[in-house]
Amino acid sequence: MGTVEINGIGGADVPDDGRLPSFLHPLFGPRMALPKFLSPTETFTVSDRRIVFLLGIVAFVAGYAGAQMAHTLPFARLSLGLSEGTMALVFAGVRAASLLGVGFSIVADRAGRKLPLMAAYTLLATGSLLTAFVPIPAVYIVAQSGVRIGVVAIAGLGMVLLAEELTPGLRGYGMGLYGLAGSLGVGTGLVLLPLAERADEGWRILFALAGLSLLAIPLLLRFLPESRAYRAGPAISFVSALRMGLGKHFWPLAGVSFFIAAFASPAFDFVLERLINDLQWQAGAARFLLIIASGLGTVGLLVGGRAADRIGRRPTTVAAITIGLVGGLGFYLLDSGWFLAASVFLATFGATMLTPALGAMRAELFPTRVRATAAGWVTNVAIVGSITGFVIAGVLIDRVGLPTTIAILGSGVIAAVFLTLQLPETKGMDIVKTRRRESRPASDAS
């Protein structure tokens, strides 16, 4: 069946050319019922809607599956017969294994974005399925390492493919929608968590549900496009690219990711510890505060996306980092319930606002032939930053206390602001045309 388009709005419900059915168009079309400050700056085309929807599926699954290890920790640990100390080592091992996700990014710069992305998605779903049905601790560790590798690979490749497919004026906002899909996946896991309480092995149901995402593979293989920017060409090692001048962008961007992760990872992971053990809140009240305040804060994904497209990547990134730092420090330095709620909102708002702005800048700062690899290594630096933050917290918390430790880690975020100011503004860059200019000399020579 064919379809007719008028100003980017699809006609027939079942197009035959790989585009999305028109009943999905209102999700991403110009008539979204949103306030102006939450709406896109330009109209989504059919291809824009398609890539956001399809990668939104991938982000939702990655968000859901990637969060289940932490969500089900109390139940899985008892079921597997592991001590708290042993489980901590398992988490550390899985986090270290996730550094291997950069391999998918390296392949993506040599063989295209789509197949490595689908391989990472398949690894993630398969690992979840193994976790659900093989009740052996060793398999749990290996399977969740696979899930984490897949999550890290998708985090880099999804943003790269999205950046290369979206209209430049919508790139930030589209990345905000992508991040929103991932947040919905995490939230869905929390909503379904009561299933884990119904039986000793009930937690495995949540992993089995993640395994069902394998059913989406035929849809993604058929409709997910290869990047318009990617062209096969001679491989360039990332080290060589850095020596050729890209280091002036990579190292500041890596520094930003390192310092933010070193602060944010302990700050977010110790939230319940702060509320329940330090401030003596009831667990139910603490969860309610986090669900409401952080849920409202996720609006930062749309605000940050629009601001990045309208004002620029760099000022939006600086504003997001500053807001997130104020919220994070406020949560650990203030005691009043209303101030705590406001701090959680600001911390979440800043963190989510940062996602589309920094994601767009990261994609636009590097040429197509090393873009995915650069994204992968920046992600790895962030993982190292996260590990560093936890190590510093482990050394300092018992000596100076949790609030002071978080404040010390927050000083690194100030450095992240100054590093951001060293990066050029990239708003509106057409990376598809840039790629054509990059490949023209090789074409002429042939």
C-alpha positions as CSV (number, residue, x, y, z in Angstrom):
1,M,0.0,0.0,0.0
2,G,1.3,3.5,-0.8
3,T,1.2,6.6,1.2
4,V,0.8,10.3,0.6
5,E,2.7,13.0,2.5
6,I,1.7,16.6,3.1
7,N,4.3,18.7,5.0
8,G,5.9,15.7,6.5
9,I,2.6,14.1,7.7
10,G,2.1,10.6,6.5
11,G,-1.0,9.5,4.6
12,A,-1.9,5.8,4.5
13,D,-1.6,3.7,7.6
14,V,0.6,1.0,6.2
15,P,3.3,2.4,3.9
16,D,5.3,0.0,1.8
17,D,8.6,1.9,1.7
18,G,10.0,1.3,5.1
19,R,8.4,4.3,6.8
20,L,6.4,4.3,9.9
21,P,2.6,3.8,9.9
22,S,0.8,7.2,10.1
23,F,-0.9,6.3,13.4
24,L,2.5,6.7,15.0
25,H,3.1,10.2,13.5
26,P,1.4,12.2,16.2
27,L,4.0,11.0,18.6
28,F,6.7,13.0,16.8
29,G,4.7,15.4,14.5
30,P,4.4,19.2,14.7
31,R,1.1,19.0,16.5
32,M,2.4,17.6,19.7
33,A,0.3,18.9,22.6
34,L,3.2,20.3,24.5
35,P,4.1,23.8,25.8
36,K,6.3,25.8,23.5
37,F,9.3,25.4,25.8
38,L,9.0,21.6,25.5
39,S,8.3,21.5,21.8
40,P,10.9,20.9,19.0
41,T,12.2,24.0,17.1
42,E,11.5,22.4,13.7
43,T,9.0,20.0,12.2
44,F,9.9,16.3,12.3
45,T,10.2,14.7,8.8
46,V,9.1,11.1,8.2
47,S,12.7,9.8,8.4
48,D,13.2,11.8,11.7
49,R,10.1,10.2,13.2
50,R,11.1,6.7,12.0
51,I,14.7,6.8,13.5
52,V,13.5,8.3,16.8
53,F,10.7,5.6,17.1
54,L,12.9,2.7,16.2
55,L,15.9,3.8,18.3
56,G,13.4,4.6,21.1
57,I,12.5,0.9,21.2
58,V,16.2,0.1,21.5
59,A,16.7,2.7,24.3
60,F,13.6,1.5,26.2
61,V,14.9,-2.1,26.2
62,A,18.4,-1.0,27.1
63,G,17.0,1.1,30.0
64,Y,14.8,-1.7,31.3
65,A,17.3,-4.5,30.9
66,G,20.3,-2.5,32.1
67,A,18.5,-1.5,35.4
68,Q,17.3,-5.0,36.4
69,M,20.6,-6.1,38.0
70,A,20.4,-3.2,40.5
71,H,16.6,-3.4,40.9
72,T,16.6,-7.1,41.7
73,L,19.7,-7.0,43.9
74,P,18.1,-7.9,47.2
75,F,16.2,-10.8,45.7
76,A,18.8,-12.2,43.4
77,R,21.5,-12.1,46.0
78,L,19.5,-14.3,48.4
79,S,18.4,-16.6,45.6
80,L,21.9,-17.2,44.4
81,G,23.3,-17.6,47.9
82,L,25.8,-14.8,47.7
83,S,27.0,-12.5,50.5
84,E,26.8,-8.7,50.3
85,G,30.5,-8.6,49.9
86,T,30.5,-11.1,47.1
87,M,27.7,-9.3,45.3
88,A,29.7,-6.1,45.5
89,L,32.5,-7.8,43.7
90,V,30.1,-9.1,41.1
91,F,28.9,-5.6,40.5
92,A,32.5,-4.4,40.2
93,G,33.4,-7.2,37.8
94,V,30.3,-6.6,35.6
95,R,31.1,-2.8,35.5
96,A,34.7,-3.6,34.5
97,A,33.5,-6.0,31.7
98,S,31.4,-3.2,30.3
99,L,34.6,-1.5,29.1
100,L,34.6,-4.1,26.3
101,G,31.6,-2.3,24.8
102,V,34.0,-0.1,22.9
103,G,34.7,-3.0,20.6
104,F,31.3,-2.5,19.0
105,S,32.1,1.1,18.4
106,I,35.4,0.3,16.7
107,V,33.6,-2.1,14.4
108,A,30.9,0.5,13.6
109,D,33.5,2.8,12.1
110,R,34.6,0.0,9.8
111,A,31.5,-1.9,8.9
112,G,28.6,0.6,9.5
113,R,26.4,1.4,12.5
114,K,23.4,-0.8,12.1
115,L,24.9,-4.3,12.4
116,P,27.1,-3.6,15.5
117,L,24.1,-1.9,17.1
118,M,21.9,-4.9,16.4
119,A,24.6,-7.3,17.7
120,A,24.8,-5.3,21.0
121,Y,21.0,-5.4,21.3
122,T,20.9,-9.1,20.7
123,L,23.6,-9.6,23.3
124,L,21.7,-7.6,25.8
125,A,18.4,-9.5,25.2
126,T,20.1,-12.9,25.2
127,G,22.0,-12.1,28.4
128,S,18.7,-11.2,30.1
129,L,17.1,-14.5,28.9
130,L,20.0,-16.5,30.3
131,T,19.8,-14.8,33.6
132,A,16.1,-15.7,33.8
133,F,16.4,-19.4,33.0
134,V,19.9,-20.6,34.2
135,P,20.0,-20.6,38.0
136,I,23.8,-20.7,38.4
137,P,25.9,-17.9,39.9
138,A,28.6,-18.2,37.3
139,V,26.0,-17.9,34.4
140,Y,24.4,-14.9,36.2
141,I,27.8,-13.1,36.2
142,V,28.6,-13.9,32.6
143,A,25.1,-13.1,31.4
144,Q,24.9,-9.8,33.2
145,S,28.3,-8.9,31.9
146,G,26.9,-9.4,28.4
147,V,23.9,-7.2,29.3
148,R,26.2,-4.5,30.5
149,I,28.4,-4.6,27.5
150,G,25.3,-4.4,25.3
151,V,24.0,-1.4,27.3
152,V,27.3,0.5,27.0
153,A,27.6,-0.3,23.3
154,I,24.0,0.9,22.6
155,A,24.7,4.1,24.6
156,G,27.4,5.1,22.2
157,L,26.1,3.7,18.9
158,G,22.5,4.7,19.4
159,M,23.5,8.3,19.8
160,V,25.8,8.2,16.8
161,L,23.2,6.7,14.5
162,L,20.6,9.1,15.8
163,A,22.9,12.1,15.3
164,E,23.7,11.0,11.7
165,E,20.1,10.4,10.7
166,L,18.3,13.4,12.3
167,T,17.7,16.8,10.7
168,P,20.5,19.0,12.2
169,G,18.0,21.5,13.8
170,L,16.2,18.6,15.6
171,R,19.3,16.6,16.7
172,G,19.2,17.8,20.3
173,Y,15.5,17.3,20.7
174,G,15.6,13.9,19.1
175,M,18.3,12.8,21.5
176,G,16.1,14.1,24.3
177,L,13.3,11.8,23.1
178,Y,15.8,8.9,22.9
179,G,16.8,9.5,26.5
180,L,13.2,9.7,27.5
181,A,12.6,6.3,26.1
182,G,15.5,4.9,28.1
183,S,14.1,6.6,31.3
184,L,10.7,5.0,30.6
185,G,12.4,1.6,30.4
186,V,14.1,2.1,33.8
187,G,10.8,3.3,35.3
188,T,8.9,0.3,33.9
189,G,11.3,-1.9,35.7
190,L,10.5,-0.2,39.0
191,V,6.8,-0.5,38.3
192,L,7.1,-4.2,37.7
193,L,9.4,-4.8,40.7
194,P,6.6,-6.2,42.9
195,L,6.7,-9.3,40.7
196,A,10.0,-10.1,42.3
197,E,8.4,-10.2,45.8
198,R,5.8,-12.9,45.0
199,A,8.2,-15.9,45.1
200,D,11.8,-16.8,45.8
201,E,12.6,-16.9,42.1
202,G,10.1,-14.2,41.1
203,W,12.9,-11.8,40.2
204,R,13.7,-13.9,37.2
205,I,10.4,-12.9,35.6
206,L,11.8,-9.4,35.2
207,F,14.8,-10.7,33.3
208,A,12.6,-13.0,31.2
209,L,10.5,-9.9,30.1
210,A,13.7,-8.3,28.9
211,G,14.4,-11.4,26.9
212,L,11.2,-10.9,25.1
213,S,12.8,-8.0,23.3
214,L,14.4,-10.5,21.0
215,L,11.0,-10.5,19.2
216,A,11.7,-6.9,18.1
217,I,14.8,-7.9,16.1
218,P,12.9,-8.7,12.8
219,L,11.2,-5.2,13.0
220,L,14.5,-3.4,13.7
221,L,16.4,-5.3,11.0
222,R,13.8,-4.4,8.4
223,F,13.1,-0.8,9.2
224,L,16.2,0.5,11.0
225,P,18.3,2.3,8.4
226,E,22.1,2.4,8.0
227,S,23.5,5.8,8.6
228,R,23.4,8.2,5.7
229,A,26.7,9.6,6.8
230,Y,28.6,6.3,6.8
231,R,30.7,5.3,3.8
232,A,33.1,2.4,3.7
233,G,36.7,3.5,3.5
234,P,40.2,2.9,4.7
235,A,40.3,2.3,8.5
236,I,41.8,5.0,10.6
237,S,43.0,4.0,14.1
238,F,41.7,6.2,16.8
239,V,45.3,6.9,18.1
240,S,46.2,8.1,14.7
241,A,43.1,10.4,14.6
242,L,44.1,11.9,18.0
243,R,47.6,12.6,16.6
244,M,46.1,14.3,13.6
245,G,44.5,16.9,15.8
246,L,41.3,15.4,17.2
247,G,42.8,15.2,20.6
248,K,42.0,18.9,21.1
249,H,38.3,17.9,21.2
250,F,38.6,14.4,22.7
251,W,40.6,15.1,25.8
252,P,38.4,18.0,27.1
253,L,35.2,16.0,26.3
254,A,36.7,12.9,28.0
255,G,37.5,15.1,31.0
256,V,34.0,16.4,31.2
257,S,32.6,12.9,31.2
258,F,35.1,11.7,33.8
259,F,34.5,14.4,36.3
260,I,30.7,14.3,35.9
261,A,30.7,10.5,36.3
262,A,33.0,10.6,39.3
263,F,30.5,12.9,41.1
264,A,27.2,11.6,39.8
265,S,27.6,7.9,40.3
266,P,28.2,7.9,44.0
267,A,25.8,10.9,44.4
268,F,22.9,8.9,42.8
269,D,23.7,5.5,44.2
270,F,23.8,6.8,47.8
271,V,20.5,8.6,47.7
272,L,18.5,6.0,49.6
273,E,21.4,5.6,52.1
274,R,21.2,9.3,52.8
275,L,17.4,9.3,53.3
276,I,16.9,6.1,55.2
277,N,20.1,5.7,57.3
278,D,21.4,9.3,57.7
279,L,18.1,11.2,57.9
280,Q,16.0,8.3,59.3
281,W,13.2,8.4,56.6
282,Q,10.9,5.5,56.2
283,A,11.7,3.5,53.0
284,G,8.2,4.1,51.5
285,A,8.5,7.8,52.0
286,A,12.0,7.9,50.5
287,R,10.8,6.0,47.4
288,F,7.8,8.2,47.0
289,L,10.0,11.3,47.2
290,L,12.4,9.9,44.5
291,I,9.6,8.7,42.2
292,I,7.8,12.1,42.2
293,A,10.8,14.5,42.3
294,S,13.0,12.6,39.9
295,G,10.0,11.8,37.6
296,L,9.3,15.5,37.2
297,G,13.0,16.2,36.7
298,T,13.1,14.0,33.5
299,V,11.4,16.9,31.7
300,G,15.0,18.1,31.4
301,L,15.4,15.7,28.5
302,L,13.0,17.8,26.4
303,V,14.1,21.2,27.8
304,G,17.7,20.3,27.2
305,G,17.1,19.0,23.7
306,R,15.2,22.2,22.7
307,A,17.7,24.5,24.3
308,A,20.6,22.7,22.6
309,D,18.9,23.1,19.2
310,R,17.8,26.7,19.9
311,I,20.6,28.3,22.1
312,G,23.5,25.9,21.4
313,R,25.2,22.8,22.7
314,R,27.9,24.5,24.8
315,P,25.7,26.9,26.9
316,T,23.1,24.2,27.4
317,T,25.8,21.8,28.6
318,V,27.2,24.4,31.0
319,A,23.7,25.2,32.4
320,A,22.9,21.5,32.8
321,I,26.1,20.7,34.7
322,T,25.6,23.7,37.0
323,I,22.0,22.8,37.8
324,G,22.9,19.2,38.4
325,L,25.7,20.2,40.7
326,V,23.5,22.5,42.7
327,G,20.9,19.9,43.1
328,G,23.3,17.1,44.0
329,L,25.1,19.2,46.6
330,G,21.8,20.5,48.0
331,F,20.5,17.0,48.6
332,Y,23.6,16.0,50.7
333,L,24.0,19.3,52.5
334,L,20.3,20.1,53.4
335,D,17.9,18.3,55.7
336,S,14.5,19.8,55.2
337,G,12.0,17.6,53.2
338,W,11.0,20.4,50.8
339,F,14.6,21.3,50.1
340,L,15.5,17.7,49.6
341,A,12.6,17.3,47.1
342,A,13.8,20.5,45.2
343,S,17.3,19.2,45.2
344,V,16.3,15.8,43.7
345,F,14.3,17.6,41.1
346,L,17.2,19.9,40.2
347,A,19.8,17.1,40.2
348,T,17.6,15.0,37.9
349,F,16.7,18.0,35.7
350,G,20.3,18.9,35.2
351,A,21.4,15.3,34.5
352,T,18.7,14.7,32.0
353,M,19.1,18.1,30.4
354,L,22.8,17.3,29.9
355,T,22.1,14.1,27.9
356,P,20.9,15.5,24.6
357,A,23.2,18.6,24.7
358,L,26.4,16.6,25.4
359,G,25.3,13.7,23.2
360,A,24.8,16.0,20.2
361,M,28.1,17.8,20.8
362,R,30.0,14.5,21.2
363,A,28.7,13.3,17.8
364,E,29.3,16.6,16.0
365,L,32.9,17.1,17.2
366,F,34.3,14.0,15.4
367,P,34.4,13.0,11.7
368,T,32.3,10.1,10.6
369,R,35.2,7.7,10.2
370,V,36.1,7.8,13.9
371,R,32.8,9.1,15.4
372,A,31.6,5.8,16.9
373,T,35.0,4.9,18.2
374,A,35.3,8.3,19.8
375,A,31.9,7.9,21.4
376,G,32.9,4.5,22.7
377,W,36.1,5.7,24.3
378,V,34.4,8.7,25.9
379,T,31.9,6.3,27.4
380,N,34.8,4.2,28.7
381,V,36.4,7.2,30.3
382,A,33.0,7.9,32.0
383,I,33.0,4.4,33.3
384,V,36.5,4.8,34.7
385,G,35.4,8.1,36.3
386,S,32.5,6.3,37.9
387,I,34.8,3.6,39.3
388,T,37.2,6.4,40.5
389,G,34.3,8.2,42.3
390,F,33.4,5.0,44.1
391,V,37.0,4.4,45.2
392,I,37.3,7.9,46.5
393,A,34.0,7.6,48.3
394,G,35.1,4.3,49.8
395,V,38.2,6.0,51.2
396,L,36.6,9.2,52.5
397,I,33.1,8.4,53.7
398,D,34.1,6.7,56.9
399,R,36.6,9.5,57.6
400,V,34.7,12.7,56.8
401,G,31.1,11.6,56.2
402,L,28.9,11.2,53.2
403,P,27.9,14.9,52.6
404,T,31.5,16.1,52.8
405,T,32.7,13.3,50.4
406,I,30.0,14.2,47.8
407,A,31.0,17.9,48.1
408,I,34.7,17.0,47.5
409,L,33.7,15.0,44.4
410,G,31.6,17.9,43.3
411,S,34.7,20.1,43.0
412,G,35.6,18.1,39.9
413,V,32.4,19.1,38.3
414,I,33.6,22.7,38.4
415,A,36.5,21.5,36.3
416,A,34.0,20.0,33.9
417,V,32.4,23.4,33.3
418,F,35.8,25.0,32.4
419,L,36.6,22.0,30.1
420,T,33.2,22.5,28.3
421,L,34.1,26.1,27.6
422,Q,37.2,24.9,25.7
423,L,35.0,23.1,23.2
424,P,33.6,24.7,20.1
425,E,29.9,25.3,19.5
426,T,28.5,22.7,17.0
427,K,24.8,23.6,16.8
428,G,23.3,23.0,13.4
429,M,26.2,21.1,12.0
430,D,25.2,18.9,9.0
431,I,27.4,15.9,9.6
432,V,26.0,14.1,6.5
433,K,27.3,16.9,4.2
434,T,30.5,17.0,6.2
435,R,31.0,13.3,5.5
436,R,30.5,13.9,1.8
437,R,33.3,16.5,1.9
438,E,35.5,14.1,3.8
439,S,35.1,11.4,1.2
440,R,35.3,13.5,-1.9
441,P,39.1,13.5,-2.3
442,A,39.2,9.7,-2.2
443,S,36.4,9.6,-4.8
444,D,38.2,12.0,-7.0
445,A,41.4,10.1,-6.7
446,S,39.7,7.0,-7.9
